[in-house]
Amino acid sequence: MKSCLLPVMTLTCCISFAGGLSAAELQAPMTPEVHQTTTESGWTVSFAPYFWAAGLSGDVGQFGLPEAHIDASFGDILDHLDFGAMATGEARYGPYSIFADVMYSKISGQGGTPKGILADNVNVSSETFAGFLGAGYAIYEDSTARIDISAGFRVWSVESELSLEGGILDGVSRTDDAVWVDGLVGFRGTYSLTPEIYLTGWAFVGAGGADLDWDVAGAIGYRFNDTFSAVAGYRALGVDYSSDGFVFDVVQQGPMLGLIVRF
């Protein structure tokens, strides 16, 4: 039974949201260049759907099984993705900002058992949600650059279902899940190379329900006009969580693409 579950367990812990989203989290750190258009009220609002082609590696353990090491490429994850969505948003007023990032994925897989006596097939599905909400303050800002100090919290929710088909255990199913919250602090930065081209990046670290939660990235953006910008870069996110036999100690990393819409 264990041998057929390990590939599927890889999918269970996947939060790359094709996700992986971790958003990644692109977190709201993906902000437009310093020269932004503000509304009459003084607020700048931006929304950014994004795509993160992240692979995943680390150690996971669920359903009372021993921990297993995983090393899955983005292609491996994409083969089993049922649904994935990622988006981030930010509202800024002067040096103050509020930002949020949401990632959701549903992944499923199936494998046969070695003997086919207890069950013919093992099905595993996993739904993963990660949501980040934070606030920031610009500690440095001029006509070309801005550095924000930021803090917030990230909510993780992972729910997996294992079901058996055929054999003695036909129709048997079991669910294993975990929900936890981590507090994070860090910096976000933006630097304009030209009126159209800019660099952006961030670094966050924290803990809470997890022993360690971190997120770093760097990207280059291009501003088409006052409304639309595109960004491309690379991001790595890691989390180390364990409780009552549920282990989720993984690192996701890969290239990312996003479209920023300003209102």
C-alpha positions in Angstrom: 0.0 0.0 0.0 2.8 2.4 0.9 4.5 2.2 -2.4 1.4 3.2 -4.4 0.6 6.1 -2.1 3.9 7.9 -2.3 3.4 9.5 -5.7 0.0 10.6 -4.8 1.2 12.0 -1.5 3.4 14.3 -3.5 0.2 15.7 -5.0 -1.5 16.0 -1.6 1.1 18.4 -0.4 1.4 20.4 -3.5 0.5 24.0 -3.0 2.1 25.3 -6.1 -1.3 25.7 -7.5 -0.1 25.4 -11.0 -0.3 27.2 -7.5 0.5 27.4 -6.6 0.0 30.5 -6.1 2.4 29.3 -3.3 0.6 32.6 -4.6 2.4 31.9 -4.7 1.8 33.7 -3.0 2.8 36.4 -6.2 2.0 38.2 -3.0 1.0 41.8 -3.0 4.7 42.5 -2.9 4.3 42.5 -6.7 3.4 46.1 -6.9 3.6 48.6 -9.8 6.5 51.0 -10.2 6.7 54.0 -8.0 4.9 56.3 -10.5 1.4 55.1 -9.9 -1.9 56.7 -10.8 -4.0 57.6 -7.8 -7.7 58.1 -7.5 -9.4 61.3 -6.4 -9.5 60.0 -2.9 -5.7 59.5 -2.9 -5.9 55.7 -3.0 -4.1 53.5 -5.5 -5.7 50.1 -6.0 -4.2 47.2 -8.0 -5.2 43.7 -8.8 -3.0 41.0 -10.2 -3.9 37.5 -11.3 -0.7 35.4 -11.8 0.8 32.1 -12.7 3.5 30.3 -10.8 5.2 27.3 -12.4 6.6 25.9 -9.2 8.1 22.5 -8.5 8.0 21.1 -5.0 10.4 19.2 -2.8 10.5 18.2 0.9 9.0 15.8 3.4 5.4 15.0 3.9 3.3 12.7 6.1 -0.4 12.1 6.2 -3.0 9.4 7.1 -0.7 8.0 9.8 1.9 6.9 7.2 5.7 7.4 7.7 7.2 10.6 6.4 8.1 10.4 2.7 10.5 12.6 0.7 9.2 14.1 -2.4 10.7 15.9 -5.4 8.1 16.8 -8.0 8.6 19.1 -11.0 6.0 21.5 -12.2 5.2 19.1 -15.0 4.5 16.3 -12.6 2.1 18.5 -10.6 0.3 19.8 -13.7 -0.5 16.3 -14.8 -2.7 15.9 -11.7 -4.2 19.4 -11.4 -8.0 19.6 -11.4 -8.2 23.3 -10.6 -6.0 26.2 -9.6 -6.4 29.9 -9.0 -4.1 32.7 -7.8 -4.5 36.4 -7.4 -3.2 39.3 -5.3 -4.4 42.8 -4.6 -3.2 46.0 -2.9 -4.6 49.3 -1.8 -2.2 52.1 -1.0 -2.7 55.5 0.5 0.5 57.6 0.7 3.1 55.6 2.6 0.5 53.1 3.9 -0.5 49.9 2.1 -2.8 47.0 2.7 -2.3 43.9 0.5 -3.7 40.3 0.2 -2.8 37.2 -1.7 -5.0 34.1 -2.2 -4.1 30.7 -3.7 -6.3 27.6 -4.1 -5.7 24.3 -5.8 -7.5 21.0 -6.1 -5.3 18.0 -7.1 -6.2 14.3 -7.5 -4.4 11.1 -8.4 -5.0 7.3 -8.6 -2.8 4.3 -8.2 -3.1 0.5 -7.9 -2.2 -1.7 -5.0 0.6 -4.3 -5.2 -1.6 -7.3 -4.6 -5.1 -6.0 -5.3 -6.5 -7.9 -2.3 -7.4 -5.2 0.1 -8.2 -2.8 -2.7 -7.8 -2.6 -6.5 -7.2 1.2 -6.6 -6.3 4.0 -4.2 -7.7 7.5 -5.0 -6.3 10.6 -3.3 -7.6 14.1 -3.7 -6.3 17.3 -2.0 -7.6 20.8 -1.7 -5.1 23.4 -0.5 -5.8 27.1 0.4 -3.2 29.7 1.4 -4.3 33.3 2.1 -2.0 36.2 3.1 -3.2 39.5 4.5 -0.7 42.2 5.4 0.0 45.9 5.9 3.0 48.0 5.0 4.7 51.4 5.5 7.1 53.0 3.1 10.3 53.7 5.1 12.0 55.1 2.0 10.5 56.6 -1.2 11.7 58.9 -3.9 10.9 59.4 -7.6 12.4 56.1 -8.6 12.4 53.7 -5.6 10.3 52.7 -2.7 11.0 50.3 0.2 8.2 49.1 2.5 8.4 47.4 5.8 5.5 45.0 6.0 3.9 42.5 8.3 0.9 40.2 8.2 -0.4 36.7 8.6 -0.9 33.7 6.3 -3.6 31.1 6.8 -2.9 27.6 5.5 -5.6 24.9 5.0 -4.8 21.4 3.5 -7.5 18.7 3.3 -6.9 15.3 1.7 -9.2 12.4 1.1 -8.1 8.9 0.5 -10.7 6.4 -0.9 -10.4 2.7 -1.8 -12.0 0.9 -4.7 -12.5 -2.9 -5.1 -11.2 -5.6 -2.9 -12.0 -6.2 0.8 -11.9 -2.5 1.6 -14.0 -1.3 -1.3 -15.8 2.0 -0.4 -13.6 2.8 2.6 -12.5 6.4 2.7 -10.6 8.6 5.1 -9.9 12.3 5.5 -6.8 14.0 6.9 -6.5 17.8 7.2 -4.7 20.6 8.9 -5.3 24.4 9.3 -2.8 26.8 10.8 -1.8 30.5 10.8 1.7 32.0 10.6 2.7 35.6 11.3 5.3 37.1 8.8 7.4 40.2 8.6 9.6 41.5 5.8 10.4 44.0 3.1 9.0 44.9 -0.3 10.9 47.0 -2.7 10.4 48.6 -6.2 12.9 50.4 -8.3 12.2 52.1 -11.7 14.9 51.6 -14.3 12.9 53.7 -16.9 9.4 55.1 -16.9 8.3 51.7 -18.4 10.7 49.1 -16.8 11.0 48.4 -13.1 12.3 45.9 -10.7 10.4 44.5 -7.7 11.0 42.0 -5.0 10.3 40.9 -1.5 11.5 38.8 1.4 9.2 37.6 4.3 9.9 35.2 7.2 7.8 34.1 10.1 6.3 31.3 12.2 3.3 30.4 14.2 1.5 27.2 13.6 4.5 26.3 11.5 8.0 26.2 12.8 9.2 28.3 9.8 7.4 30.1 7.0 9.3 32.1 4.4 8.9 33.7 1.0 11.4 35.5 -1.3 11.1 36.6 -4.9 12.5 39.0 -7.5 10.9 40.2 -10.8 11.1 42.6 -13.6 8.0 44.5 -14.8 7.0 46.5 -17.9 4.3 49.2 -17.7 2.2 49.3 -20.9 0.1 52.3 -19.7 -1.4 53.7 -16.5 -3.7 50.7 -16.2 -1.7 47.6 -17.3 1.7 46.2 -16.4 3.2 42.7 -16.8 5.8 41.1 -14.6 8.1 38.1 -14.8 10.4 36.7 -12.2 11.4 33.8 -9.9 10.0 32.9 -6.5 10.7 30.5 -3.7 8.5 29.7 -0.7 9.0 27.3 2.1 7.0 26.1 5.1 7.8 23.6 7.9 4.6 22.4 9.7 4.0 19.3 11.7 1.3 18.3 14.2 -0.2 15.0 15.3 1.5 13.1 12.5 0.6 15.6 9.8 3.9 16.7 8.3 4.2 19.4 5.7 7.9 20.5 5.3 8.3 21.6 1.7 9.9 24.2 -0.5 8.3 25.5 -3.7 10.2 27.4 -6.3 9.9 28.3 -10.0 9.3 31.1 -12.5 6.2 33.3 -12.3 4.2 35.6 -14.6 1.6 38.1 -13.7 -0.6 40.9 -15.0 -1.2 43.9 -12.9 -4.4 46.0 -13.4 -4.6 49.4 -11.7 -7.8 51.2 -10.9 
